[in-house]
Amino acid sequence: MFVVLIYHQRVLYIDIDIHHGDGVEEAFYTTDRVMTVSFHKYGEYFPGTGDLRDIGAGKGKYYAVNFPMRDGIDDESYGQIFKPIISKVMEMYQPSAVVLQCGADSLSGDRLGCFNLTVKGHAKCVEVVKTFNLPLLMLGGGGYTIRNVARCWTYETAVALDCEIPNELPYNDYFEYFGPDFKLHISPSNMTNQNTPEYMEKIKQRLFENLRMLPHAPGVQMQAIPEDAIQEDSGDEEAEDPDKRISIRASDKRIACEEEFSDSEDEGEGGRRNVADHKKGTKKARLEEDKKENDDKKSGDFVFKYCATTAI
């Protein structure tokens, strides 16, 4: 997120994981550079944060948006509040980039979740965000029924790339995990949707009131954007003037890290030394030293015997 802020004045972070996006909200709770919008299960549920009244503080007041939900929300109810809320946020905040956290534990049948979304309903959020034609960074998140996580992120990747993919799964090494139907999409369960239309509309209107308190598209002072860390080599080092001082960056590039695994220029001639080489060298030196001591001892014994024989 901090890297995105180097290039963009205002960033919108959207979290559709079933858990409240407390970490990102906490990190940017007092700034208007990032607006956080979280749709999550609220109540006796981890992490226990994300109340409707949590709206930010200081310069970040009203830049934290939380939509607390109840058990069993389905595709229809989710779609009825997601698009209006995000559209209003886009109108008031006018971000230049969007980060969308696509946690899959809000799907129906998740081991830890209690929502009733299908893969298509979950991916509808991606479709809505794409319609604003802004730079979009999609992230993974939670998800504890692994086969459904794979289904969800496969389909959402296809949606992001405007690709049509069939519902029938192709045969692969993990094909048996997706039985018994072996399909891409899942069906919702018959669990009760505790999010009544009245409740959803009440929360939506409260959030609209908070969004109306925002100054229209807050201005942010931007500094010069630094160059990317990875750049192509400017030229052959052999062509450089040996009498000309080289830059610190060029000098640092010539330093080889001993802990990296890479082919050595003198491969076949001993290679680059590392800890193992050092141990081998130490052992070899010790053996050579012991051999020398033995040779010296033998030589001394020979001189002693020779002198004794001569004396006799």
N, C-alpha and C positions, 0 to 999 in steps of 0.2 A: 504493500500500500504506500509506503513512504517513497518508493521508487516512482510510482505512478504520479505522486504529488510533485516530483521534480519537473514533470512535463505538462501537468494540467493544473489549472487554478482551482477548480472545484470538482470533486470526485463524489459520485453517489455510490454507496455500498448497500446492496440489497441482499438480505439473508432469508432464504426460504427453508432452512433447516428447521426441524421441529423444536430444537432448543434455541433459546434466546441468544442472539449474537452479542453476548456480553463483552467479550474480549475486545473486539473492534470498537464497539460503542465506548468502552472505558478509555481506550487509547485516544479517541478524538472527541471526548465528551465536552471539552471546553474550547473547541475551535470550530470555525465555520468553513474550513477548508474541505471537510468531509461531512456529508450528511449520511447518517446510518438509518436504514429502514429494515425492521425485523418483523416477520410474520411467524409467530411461534405459539406453542402450547404454554399457557400460564396457569399458575396455581401451585399445587403440591407436585412440582416437577422440576428437575434440574435445569438450570442452576438457580431457579427461584427468583430471577430478576426479569425485567422487561415489562414493568407496569405501564399502563397508559400514561401515567403522570410523569414518567421518566423522560424528560424532554431535552436534557442537556443543561449546561451551566455556563455562566460568563458569556464570552463571545459565542459559545456553542449552544446557547439557549434556543430551543425550538429546532435544533438541527439533529436531534435524535427522535426518531419516529418509531413507536412500538405498537403493534397490533396484537394484543393478547387474544388467543383463541381457546376454544374448549375442545373436548374430545370429539372425534368422528367427523371432522369437516370433510366434505366431498368436493369433487371437481367443480360443480356448479357454484357452490357457495364461495369457494376460494376465488374463482374467476370473477365473481361479482364484486369483490372488494379489491382484488389485486390491481386490476387495470385502472379503476378510478383513482386509487391512492397514488400509484406510480405516475399517472398522467398529471395529477395535481402537483406532485413533487417536481416533476420535470418542468412544469410551467413556472413554478415559483423559484426553484433553485437554479435551473438552467446549467446542469453539470456539463463539463466537457469530456468526461469519461465515466464509464460505469463498471463497477466490479460486482458480479453476481455470484453469490455463494449458493451452489445447488446441492445442499445436503439432502440425501435420499432417505433419511429416516422419517420423513413426512409421508412416505408411501404407505399404502394399505398393506398390512401384514408384516410390518417391520417388527423385529424382536423387542425393541425398546420403545417404539413409537406408538401413538394412539390416534393418528389421523387416518383418513380413508381415501387418499389421493391415488389415482392411477398414474402410469407413466405419462400418458398423454396430458392429463391435467397438470402434472408437475412441469412438463415441457412447455405448457402454454405460457408460463411465466417467461421462458426464454423467448418465445415468439413475440410477446408483448414488448419486452425490452428491446428487441431487435428493430421494432418499427420506428424507433426514435433515431436510428442511423447514427449512433454515437460509438466511439471506440469502446469495445466490450471485452472485459477479461472475465472468463468463466472459471470458477473454482469448484473443486469437489468439497465434500463436507462429511457429515455423519451418514450412517447407513449400516444396519446391523443384520439385515438379511441379504447376504452378499450377492446371491443370484439376481435379486431385484435391483441392487445397486448397479450391477453390470448392465442390466437391461436399461435402466434409467439413463445412465451416462452415455451409453451407446446411442440411444435415440436422441438425446439432447445434443450430442455432437453432430448428428446428422441434421437436426433442425438448425443448428448454428451455421452449418455449411450448405444449407438449402439442398440437401440430398434426400432422395426417397429411398427408404430401405424396406424390404419385405417383413411381414410379421413372422414368417417361418424362419427359424434360426438355422444357419448353415451348420453342417456337421463339423465338429472340432474336438480337440482333446478333452474338453470339459462339457461336452454335449449332454451327458447324463445328469449333470447338476440341474438342468433346466426342465426336467420332467415334472409331471407326466405329460404336459401339453407341448413342450418344446416351442413355445411362442415368445415373441419379443414383448408383447403387451400383457398386462395383468388385469384381472377383474377386481372391482371393489368388493368389500365384504358387506354383510348386512348389518353392521354396527350402526347404532343410532347417532345421528348428527345432532349434537347438543348445542350447536351454534344456530340459534333461531334467527330468522330474518330481522326481527326487531333488535336483537342484540347486535348483530353485524352492522345494521344501519346506525345504531346509536354510537358505536365505536368509530365508524367511518366519519360521522358528522363531527365528533369531538376532534378527530385528527385534522379534518378540514379547517376547523377553527384555529388550531395551533399553526397550521401552515399559512393561514392568512396573516399571522403575526410576523412572518418573515419579511425582511427587506428584500425587494425584488433583486435577484441575482447579485449577491454581495461581491464587491470588488476585492481582489487580492493582489497585493504587490508581488510581482514576480521578479526574480533575479536571473542573471544570465545562466543558461543551461550549460552545464559542463559537458565536455566531450565524453563519448562512450569509452568505457575502460578498455574494450577490445578493439584494436585498430589493426589495419593491414600494415605490413612492414613497408617502410618508405623506400627502401632500396637495398642494394647489396652492400654489406659492411665492407667488402674488399675495396669498393670504389670510394670510400670515405677518405678525406684528407687526414693523414696521421698526425699532422701538426695542428689540427683544429680540435678544440675541446668538445667532447661529446656531451649531450644532455644527460641529466640524472636518469631520466626515463630510459634512454638507450643503454645506459650503463647497467641499470637494474635488469633489463631484459637479458643481459649476457650472464647473469648470475644463475647458476644451475642449482636447484634445490636437491640436496642429497636424498631426501625422503621420497621423491617422486619416482614412479616406475616408468622409465622410458629407455629407449635404446641408446646406448652409449656410442660415441664416435669411435672409441677404441675397442669396440666389441670384438671379442676373439683374442684380445690382448690383455685380458684381466678384467676389463670393464670398469664401471664406476664402483668405487668403494662404498660399502655400507657397513652396518653393524655386523652382519654375518662375515663379511670380508675381514673386518677388524679382528673378530674372534679367530678366524682361520689363520690370519697373519700372526697373531699372538701365539697360537699353538705351534705354528711352524717355527717361529723364532725360538720358542722354548725347546723344541726338539733339536734344533741346530746347536743351541747352547749346551744341552746335555751331551750331544755327540762330541762337541769340541772338548768338554771336560773329560769325557772318556778317552779321547785321543791323547790329551795332555797327560792323563794318568798312565796310559800305556807307554807313552814316550818316556815318562819319568821312571817307570819300572824298568824299561830297557836300559836307560843310562845307569841306573843303580846296579843292575845285574852285570852290565859291562865293566863298570868300575870295580866291582867286587871280584870278578873273574881275573881282571888284569892284576889286581893286588895279590891274588893267590899265585 
